[in-house]
Structures are given as structure tokens and as C-alpha cells.
Amino acid sequence: MSEQEQAISEWPDSKKIHESLDALVAQPMWELNRDYLKEVLKWFDTHCSKSKAMIEKAKKIIPGGVQHNLAFNYPWPLDITKAEGAYLYDVDGNKYIDFLQAGGPTLLGSNYKPVQEKVIEIIRECGPITGLFHEYEYKLAEIINQYMPAVEKFRALGSGTESSMAAIRIARTATDKRKIIKGGGSYHGWNDQVAYGMHIPGSGAAEADGIPRGCYKNTQEFVPHDIEALEKMLKKNDKKGGTAAVLLEPIGAESGTVPVLKDWNKQVAELCEQYGTLLIFDEVVTGFRLGMGGAQGYFGIEPDLTIFGKIVTGGYPMAGGVGGKEEYMEYVAAGVEAGKKRAYVGGTLSANPMSCCAGYWAIKEIARTKAYLKAGRAGDRITKGLQEIIEKYQLPYVAFNHASICHLETSGLMNIDIMDPIQSKQITARKDMLHEMGAAYTTKGIITLAGSRIYTSMADNDEVIDKALAGFDEVMSHVEPPKKK
Ligand SMILES: Cc1ncc(COP(=O)(O)O)c(C=O)c1O
């Protein structure tokens, strides 16, 4: 099955990782030496003054000065002017290795020319949008189905957030059940119903400001790894109208930051089958990073519905879609038909020729170049190198990866035990610490996602990884044990 090769070389030992993460959050933080942090901040003063000036201006008109949640904000966001391959360039002329990868979509590397050329061609021919059918709509759906046969039908949408909204609506329409259960800490976008139990397992409505209680009344979160507790929830729900769907980030909450045991997805799939509940895989990140078959290909599971985003349009706009079994997907057929049960979805710009063209060619190129294997290998290399650095300086930090999705946990923020009175008070301090680490990596020419996640791409060759490891080593050499109080 050569087209379905898997990018994960070896499933990480999730049990051991959790033990290490538990040990990390049970102790005070190991932070950067304060004098070194001063040097880091000075570097920003001397190297990033144009970014600073731009952001000061932007703050007057943009909340916080920057539009994107994943933008690096400490000590101030960077103004990026160019992206190419493995690198980003800022307005001050600094060059960085790009491990943010816009949050995941640029598996082929930034601004990948063969896709860019196809996009320019289609814009020349019909502009970005016509509102009518274009052959690329068909081609995108067909190529997804080729690699993910469980996606019998695909409906393009605008984002991962929209796609989780749609998947939930389809599941409720199909099952006539209300409740949905998501993984504790998992992120499926910012819509009202899933902005619950985000980031930190057990955090419930902690990030649900502005959302009336009623919107997430039917949302529940399961405790990671506790299959018996999940079954109890399903059983209890069954007496009160039932569970429409279980949503899974298949490698664990926050793209594996809370990694699952290898048989978890299968166990959940069996429970879903037993309770007449639809299984929804969120493949917004894993889709094409774990292999052409995504997480479903890796685990050999056929979810009822799959949520797409990011890579599905190769990093071009309107990155979203929901797909799945025909019997469910028929509920989102376009057009208005009186008397027919349907799950209403829409979007003026959804499935525009430009996005579908970009998605089709990106997926085709990922398959042709085996980008998931190359990026996965880079992910393995950087993780191994980080583990060696951690060992060298005897730090309590934890590095692990699922192919090109890598984690460097220095504060353990998303693994804190929310029920622990000491740990739960440390959320802000642990977040601040991550910002400091991220800023220090930046001074070494490395941009990470929020200071703790590293996405690798096909462009990350050995030279890039070696350079990055030298930078991480330098930063880690300035970490100190906690001071005794
Ligand atoms: C696993 C997962 N699902 C859904 C989303 C939401 O996608 P979008 O930002 O396109 O709304 C994200 C975004 O980071 C994600 O990581």
C-alpha cells in the first residue's frame, strides 16, 4: 500500500510521556536565567525595532495589535514580509526557521511554487470566485476520497471552526440525539458549542466568556484515557435523549499535546458503534501530516464524519470542509428542497475555484513528493535532538512527536491538573514562561508555535534541523533549576 505509507515511524510511549509531564507540572518551573532573559529582550530592541513600530501603530486600530491568535506576542509580534520554504523573513531583515507553519497548513514548505503557480493560473482565468460550479470542486472531493475512502462525500467550507459546526449539526440531524462529547483539552475551533473544555482538560466553561450557558449545555468533555468514564457518560446520556457524536482529535488534545494511547481511538469507535453515536475525527491537523490517509488511515478506522481545515487548501484561504459517509453527507446537499430533513450549511466563498484548486494541487503534491514522510523524518530528527539536549542539561522538560507534529514541553501548561489547587493557580505563570522560552528561541532564529509546538515541513532538511538544534541547545544552556524559597 505505497500510497498509504505512514509518517509516524514509531508510536510514542504515551504512558511514559504522561508520567514525565506529570512530573514536570508537579514541580516548580525551570526557567531561563533572568540575566539571559534581559539579553533576549535586548536582542528584540536591537533587531526588531521596525516590527515594534508597526505593532504600536497597529494597536491603535487592531485589538492587541495583531489579528491571529497564534502570532507570537512577546515581547511584541513580528511583522513578517516574506515566506519561502523553511524560512520566514521579517521587516527588520531577520531570517527565521519556520516551525509555526501558520499553525500547520504549510506541510510542503511556505509559499510552495508548484501550488502557487496553479493558483495564479486559476485566478487569471476566473478570478477568485464565481459562485457557480468549477471542476476543481470535483477534483478536490475526489482526491480526498481517493486517500480517505471513508470520506465518501465532501462538502467544502470556510474553516475548521465552520466544519466542526457542520459536523455536529449533521450528527444531530442524522441521529435525532442532542449531546456531543469532546476530548478534554481538545480544540475544534471557537464556535459556541465547542469552546468548552479547551486547551486544558477539565477546564469546562473557563474560556466560554460571552457564550450563553445554553449554547454549550449539550457539550460534555471526557477525561483523557478514561474509557470507562466515557462509557458511563454515553450510558447516562442514553437515558436523556442520547449522544449524537463523539469528537476526537485522534492523536490527543491540542494536536497530541495530551497524547492518547495507541488503542484509544479504536476503543472509542467501538463504544460509538455500541451506543448509536457518530464518531467524528477532527483531521484539521492530522489530515495529510500523518500520511495520505490521515489519522484514520494510520489507525485503520472509518469515522462517520471527518472535519478538515488547514492543509485541505494547502494554506490558501477558505480552508475547511466536512466529509463522511454518504448517508450522513446527504443532509448537507446544496439547494433548498421543501419537506426534506437537512442540516443547513452555507458560505458565499466556500468551495471557490481558487481554494479548491489550491487544495487539489497541494494534496496531489503532498502525495507525489511524499511530503508527510520527509516532514515526519524532520520531526523525528528534531525530537531526538531535543531529547538529547534535555538529557545533556538534566532538565525536566519533555519532547515527543507524532511525525511532523512535535512537542517541546517546558512548562507543561496543557497538562496541568486543573483539580490540583497548586497547579491550577500556575496557569498564568506557566503561560508567561512559555512566552519567554519562545522569545529566546526567536533570538536564535527559530519561530515555534506558542513556544512549545514545532511543526516540520518537507522543506526542513538536515541542515535546517541541525541549525535549529544548535539554537535550542544555546537557549537550554541558560535554564536554571527553581530557586529555593
Ligand atoms: C484540531 C483543530 N481543529 C479545528 C481547528 C479550527 O480550525 P480553524 O482555525 O480553521 O477554524 C484547529 C485550529 O487550530 C485545530 O487545530
The ligand as a Tripos MOL2 file, in Angstrom:
@<TRIPOS>MOLECULE
LIG
   16    16     1     0     0
SMALL
NO_CHARGES

@<TRIPOS>ATOM
      1 C1         -7.5420   20.2400   15.6020 C.3       1 LIG1
      2 C2         -8.1640   21.5410   15.1440 C.ar      1 LIG1
      3 N1         -9.4570   21.5760   14.8350 N.ar      1 LIG1
      4 C3        -10.0550   22.7060   14.4210 C.ar      1 LIG1
      5 C4         -9.3460   23.8770   14.3180 C.ar      1 LIG1
      6 C5        -10.0360   25.1230   13.8710 C.3       1 LIG1
      7 O1         -9.6810   25.4470   12.5720 O.3       1 LIG1
      8 P1         -9.7880   26.9420   12.0350 P.3       1 LIG1
      9 O2         -8.7250   27.7430   12.7200 O.co2     1 LIG1
     10 O3         -9.5930   26.8330   10.5690 O.co2     1 LIG1
     11 O4        -11.1520   27.4250   12.3780 O.co2     1 LIG1
     12 C6         -7.9830   23.8910   14.6210 C.ar      1 LIG1
     13 C7         -7.2150   25.1390   14.5180 C.2       1 LIG1
     14 O5         -6.1280   25.3020   15.0210 O.2       1 LIG1
     15 C8         -7.3700   22.6990   15.0550 C.ar      1 LIG1
     16 O6         -6.0640   22.6630   15.3760 O.3       1 LIG1
@<TRIPOS>BOND
     1     1     2 1
     2     2     3 ar
     3     2    15 ar
     4     3     4 ar
     5     4     5 ar
     6     5     6 1
     7     5    12 ar
     8     6     7 1
     9     7     8 1
    10     8     9 2
    11     8    10 1
    12     8    11 1
    13    12    13 1
    14    12    15 ar
    15    13    14 2
    16    15    16 1
@<TRIPOS>SUBSTRUCTURE
     1 LIG1         1 GROUP 0 **** ****
